[in-house]
Amino acid sequence: MMKPINLALVLALCCTSVFANEPHTIENSIQEIIMPQDSLLRHVVLFKFKPNTSKEDIEKVEKAFSELPSKIPQIVSYEWGLNNSPEGHDKGFTHCFFLTFKSEADRAIYLPHPDHKAFGAILGPHLDDVLVVDYWTR
């Protein structure tokens, strides 16, 4: 159950957007209370490849993932790299991919997107494990 003060904030945000002729939902208003508008949604993906995966197959996966931002406009930014931590806590994860979205709606478009699914088909035969963490920047 929403606390009275939070409900008042949600209603105020909804009324403000109505008077400003902007489409707004209660869900969006709640999200704005939880995360300011300048927050970004980060999508962090770590891969552990099967031990017998060739260097060429790993390069195909890297290339295919790197092509997604040009195919899926909801990806605001993208970067990736190889683990080089000296701590030894990587548990076999070697690749880190870091995507940024403006909203959960944009991420919801990305996840089932046909180009993302096609990438999964390239990755699948070589993947031993994956770890995904999403968070809102603060």
Helices and strands as residue ranges (DSSP letters): H 4-19, H 26-34, E 41-49, H 55-71, E 77-82, E 95-101, H 104-110, H 114-123, G 124-126, E 127-136
